[in-house]
Amino acid sequence: MATGTTESPATLYGPLSLGFGVVALIAAFFLGFFGILAGSLAITFGILGLIGTVNRTQCAIGLTTGAIGVLYPLSFLLVFTGGF
C-alpha cells in the first residue's frame, strides 16, 4: 500500500458529477430523455460530493450543469404539452 494516498470512492464523486453534467447538457439539446437521466445522476453525485471535502468545485459545477440538463427538457415538456 502506498503511503500518502487518500484514494477512496468518495474522491470520484467530483469527476463523475462533472462528467455526467456535461453529458446531460449535450444530451438535453439533442436527446431530451437521456439528458434527464444523466442530469439526475450528476445531481446525485454532486450532492454526495458536496457532503465530503474533496473536489467540491467539480461537484458544484456538476450539480449546476446536471440541474440545467434536467430542467431544460422538462421546461419544454411543460410548455408544449401544457403539463406533465
N, CA, C and O of each residue as an XYZ file, in Angstrom:
336
protein
N       0.852     -1.175      0.000
C       0.000      0.000      0.000
C       0.898      1.237      0.000
O       1.848      1.318      0.778
N       0.605      2.167     -0.845
C       1.397      3.389     -0.952
C       1.061      4.332      0.192
O      -0.085      4.423      0.630
N       2.063      5.015      0.655
C       1.837      5.964      1.736
C       1.493      7.329      1.164
O       2.000      7.717      0.111
N       0.635      8.051      1.860
C       0.290      9.398      1.452
C      -0.842      9.493      0.449
O      -1.178     10.594      0.013
N      -1.439      8.379      0.071
C      -2.552      8.442     -0.867
C      -3.865      8.414     -0.102
O      -4.004      7.720      0.906
N      -4.799      9.163     -0.590
C      -6.122      9.202      0.033
C      -7.174      8.777     -0.984
O      -8.231      9.400     -1.087
N      -6.889      7.732     -1.725
C      -7.817      7.242     -2.733
C      -8.963      6.509     -2.050
O      -8.754      5.564     -1.289
N     -10.142      6.952     -2.329
C     -11.345      6.291     -1.848
C     -12.424      6.516     -2.895
O     -12.267      7.364     -3.773
N     -13.501      5.779     -2.814
C     -14.575      6.004     -3.785
C     -15.154      7.417     -3.720
O     -15.692      7.903     -4.715
N     -15.056      8.077     -2.584
C     -15.606      9.427     -2.448
C     -14.843     10.446     -3.279
O     -15.388     11.505     -3.592
N     -13.605     10.160     -3.644
C     -12.854     11.110     -4.460
C     -13.332     11.110     -5.903
O     -12.972     12.006     -6.666
N     -14.126     10.136     -6.290
C     -14.633     10.073     -7.660
C     -15.947     10.817     -7.853
O     -16.407     10.952     -8.987
N     -16.564     11.303     -6.780
C     -17.845     11.994     -6.909
C     -17.717     13.270     -7.733
O     -18.606     13.575     -8.527
N     -16.651     14.009     -7.566
C     -16.457     15.250     -8.319
C     -16.335     15.022     -9.809
O     -17.097     15.604    -10.581
N     -15.386     14.182    -10.242
C     -15.269     13.934    -11.685
C     -16.502     13.273    -12.289
O     -16.867     13.579    -13.424
N     -17.153     12.364    -11.548
C     -18.372     11.743    -12.067
C     -19.486     12.764    -12.229
O     -20.186     12.769    -13.241
N     -19.650     13.624    -11.242
C     -20.684     14.644    -11.315
C     -20.422     15.596    -12.481
O     -21.341     15.951    -13.219
N     -19.188     15.996    -12.639
C     -18.829     16.900    -13.732
C     -19.024     16.222    -15.086
O     -19.542     16.838    -16.017
N     -18.616     14.967    -15.203
C     -18.774     14.250    -16.461
C     -20.232     14.038    -16.829
O     -20.627     14.270    -17.972
N     -21.038     13.594    -15.860
C     -22.461     13.411    -16.129
C     -23.154     14.742    -16.397
O     -24.113     14.794    -17.167
N     -22.680     15.818    -15.772
C     -23.266     17.134    -16.016
C     -23.031     17.602    -17.443
O     -23.936     18.141    -18.081
N     -21.824     17.398    -17.943
C     -21.517     17.783    -19.322
C     -22.314     16.921    -20.301
O     -22.844     17.430    -21.289
N     -22.399     15.628    -20.030
C     -23.198     14.741    -20.882
C     -24.664     15.153    -20.842
O     -25.353     15.104    -21.861
N     -25.140     15.559    -19.672
C     -26.536     15.989    -19.540
C     -26.812     17.246    -20.352
O     -27.868     17.358    -20.975
N     -25.878     18.195    -20.355
C     -26.081     19.408    -21.149
C     -26.134     19.101    -22.635
O     -26.980     19.630    -23.356
N     -25.238     18.256    -23.084
C     -25.218     17.913    -24.507
C     -26.454     17.102    -24.873
O     -27.090     17.358    -25.895
N     -26.794     16.127    -24.041
C     -27.936     15.270    -24.336
C     -29.256     16.019    -24.200
O     -30.230     15.654    -24.858
N     -29.318     17.048    -23.370
C     -30.563     17.800    -23.197
C     -30.953     18.512    -24.485
O     -32.142     18.672    -24.761
N     -29.987     18.937    -25.266
C     -30.288     19.626    -26.509
C     -30.651     18.669    -27.632
O     -31.447     19.013    -28.506
N     -30.074     17.465    -27.619
C     -30.287     16.546    -28.729
C     -31.214     15.381    -28.374
O     -32.063     15.003    -29.181
N     -31.062     14.821    -27.202
C     -31.851     13.666    -26.753
C     -32.379     13.976    -25.364
O     -31.723     13.676    -24.367
N     -33.545     14.567    -25.292
C     -34.059     15.095    -24.035
C     -34.148     14.095    -22.907
O     -33.795     14.417    -21.772
N     -34.617     12.874    -23.191
C     -34.793     11.890    -22.139
C     -33.456     11.495    -21.519
O     -33.362     11.343    -20.301
N     -32.425     11.328    -22.339
C     -31.115     10.950    -21.827
C     -30.473     12.104    -21.049
O     -29.661     11.877    -20.152
N     -30.838     13.327    -21.395
C     -30.377     14.470    -20.616
C     -30.942     14.453    -19.214
O     -30.262     14.829    -18.259
N     -32.187     14.019    -19.085
C     -32.802     13.915    -17.761
C     -32.123     12.818    -16.942
O     -31.878     13.000    -15.750
N     -31.819     11.689    -17.568
C     -31.155     10.596    -16.861
C     -29.742     10.987    -16.416
O     -29.376     10.796    -15.257
N     -28.966     11.527    -17.331
C     -27.598     11.919    -16.985
C     -27.593     13.070    -15.991
O     -26.737     13.129    -15.107
N     -28.543     13.983    -16.132
C     -28.624     15.100    -15.194
C     -28.980     14.659    -13.789
O     -28.462     15.202    -12.813
N     -29.862     13.674    -13.681
C     -30.211     13.192    -12.344
C     -29.032     12.485    -11.694
O     -28.852     12.582    -10.480
N     -28.227     11.776    -12.476
C     -27.015     11.177    -11.926
C     -26.003     12.243    -11.515
O     -25.342     12.106    -10.486
N     -25.881     13.303    -12.313
C     -24.968     14.392    -11.972
C     -25.408     15.086    -10.696
O     -24.570     15.445     -9.868
N     -26.699     15.277    -10.525
C     -27.209     15.901     -9.310
C     -26.934     15.014     -8.102
O     -26.521     15.501     -7.050
N     -27.162     13.718     -8.252
C     -26.932     12.787     -7.146
C     -25.469     12.772     -6.727
O     -25.163     12.897     -5.541
N     -24.561     12.620     -7.691
C     -23.142     12.601     -7.357
C     -22.657     13.960     -6.869
O     -21.752     14.028     -6.037
N     -23.241     15.036     -7.367
C     -22.864     16.360     -6.897
C     -23.236     16.584     -5.444
O     -22.452     17.146     -4.679
N     -24.417     16.150     -5.063
C     -24.843     16.295     -3.665
C     -23.995     15.417     -2.759
O     -23.577     15.852     -1.686
N     -23.737     14.176     -3.186
C     -22.893     13.292     -2.377
C     -21.480     13.853     -2.243
O     -20.858     13.732     -1.188
N     -20.977     14.464     -3.308
C     -19.637     15.031     -3.253
C     -19.555     16.289     -2.422
O     -18.521     16.553     -1.809
N     -20.630     17.083     -2.384
C     -20.607     18.298     -1.568
C     -20.650     17.991     -0.077
O     -20.254     18.820      0.742
N     -21.125     16.812      0.274
C     -21.096     16.407      1.684
C     -19.660     16.194      2.132
O     -19.304     16.539      3.259
N     -18.833     15.630      1.260
C     -17.422     15.418      1.576
C     -16.616     16.692      1.410
O     -17.174     17.774      1.227
N     -15.307     16.555      1.477
C     -14.444     17.732      1.390
C     -13.527     17.711      0.177
O     -12.732     18.635      0.003
N     -13.610     16.694     -0.660
C     -12.712     16.569     -1.808
C     -13.464     16.957     -3.073
O     -14.607     16.543     -3.262
N     -12.842     17.741     -3.939
C     -13.374     18.126     -5.253
C     -14.711     18.851     -5.158
O     -15.624     18.564     -5.933
N     -14.838     19.773     -4.233
C     -16.101     20.481     -4.050
C     -16.437     21.360     -5.249
O     -17.612     21.518     -5.581
N     -15.440     21.930     -5.901
C     -15.690     22.780     -7.067
C     -16.247     21.956     -8.219
O     -17.202     22.367     -8.878
N     -15.654     20.802     -8.460
C     -16.161     19.936     -9.521
C     -17.576     19.478     -9.210
O     -18.411     19.389    -10.110
N     -17.852     19.189     -7.955
C     -19.202     18.758     -7.568
C     -20.214     19.876     -7.765
O     -21.331     19.624     -8.217
N     -19.844     21.096     -7.437
C     -20.764     22.225     -7.600
C     -21.045     22.492     -9.075
O     -22.185     22.770     -9.447
N     -20.020     22.409     -9.915
C     -20.212     22.611    -11.348
C     -21.049     21.471    -11.929
O     -21.934     21.710    -12.751
N     -20.777     20.241    -11.508
C     -21.564     19.103    -11.966
C     -23.014     19.186    -11.518
O     -23.922     18.820    -12.264
N     -23.229     19.667    -10.300
C     -24.594     19.839     -9.797
C     -25.344     20.888    -10.610
O     -26.518     20.702    -10.932
N     -24.680     21.976    -10.939
C     -25.313     23.041    -11.723
C     -25.620     22.592    -13.147
O     -26.726     22.807    -13.643
N     -24.651     21.972    -13.800
C     -24.888     21.526    -15.175
C     -25.912     20.392    -15.226
O     -26.685     20.296    -16.178
N     -25.918     19.544    -14.215
C     -26.920     18.485    -14.152
C     -28.314     19.041    -13.965
O     -29.269     18.546    -14.564
N     -28.439     20.066    -13.138
C     -29.754     20.686    -12.937
C     -30.253     21.342    -14.219
O     -31.441     21.263    -14.534
N     -29.364     21.983    -14.954
C     -29.754     22.580    -16.230
C     -30.140     21.480    -17.216
O     -31.104     21.624    -17.968
N     -29.378     20.373    -17.210
C     -29.680     19.265    -18.100
C     -31.012     18.603    -17.802
O     -31.618     18.019    -18.700
N     -31.483     18.678    -16.563
C     -32.789     18.122    -16.210
C     -33.898     19.132    -16.484
O     -34.942     18.774    -17.028
N     -33.683     20.367    -16.117
C     -34.736     21.374    -16.219
C     -35.018     21.822    -17.652
O     -36.145     22.210    -17.961
N     -34.034     21.776    -18.515
C     -34.233     22.209    -19.904
C     -35.256     21.334    -20.639
O     -36.204     21.877    -21.206
N     -35.106     20.001    -20.653
C     -36.140     19.191    -21.330
C     -37.486     19.229    -20.610
O     -38.533     19.187    -21.256
N     -37.468     19.307    -19.287
C     -38.733     19.360    -18.560
C     -39.485     20.655    -18.824
O     -40.716     20.663    -18.836
N     -38.762     21.748    -19.036
C     -39.448     23.002    -19.336
C     -40.121     22.941    -20.708
O     -41.221     23.467    -20.879
N     -39.473     22.306    -21.685
C     -40.122     22.145    -22.983
C     -41.331     21.232    -22.889
O     -42.339     21.461    -23.556
N     -41.236     20.212    -22.075
C     -42.371     19.328    -21.875
C     -43.537     20.083    -21.256
O     -44.688     19.874    -21.640
N     -43.252     20.938    -20.324
C     -44.286     21.733    -19.671
C     -44.912     22.745    -20.636
O     -46.132     22.914    -20.652
N     -44.090     23.411    -21.432
C     -44.585     24.445    -22.330
C     -45.405     23.866    -23.482
O     -46.479     24.375    -23.801
N     -44.898     22.804    -24.103
C     -45.541     22.314    -25.316
C     -46.684     21.334    -25.072
O     -47.507     21.124    -25.963
N     -46.756     20.734    -23.898
C     -47.853     19.795    -23.657
C     -48.847     20.344    -22.646
O     -49.914     19.760    -22.457
N     -48.529     21.426    -22.008
C     -49.435     22.020    -21.042
C     -49.379     21.366    -19.684
O     -50.237     21.629    -18.842
N     -48.414     20.537    -19.449
C     -48.267     19.879    -18.146
C     -47.475     18.600    -18.275
O     -47.024     18.228    -19.358
N     -47.321     17.953    -17.177
C     -46.568     16.698    -17.160
C     -47.536     15.596    -17.411
O     -47.148     14.429    -17.446
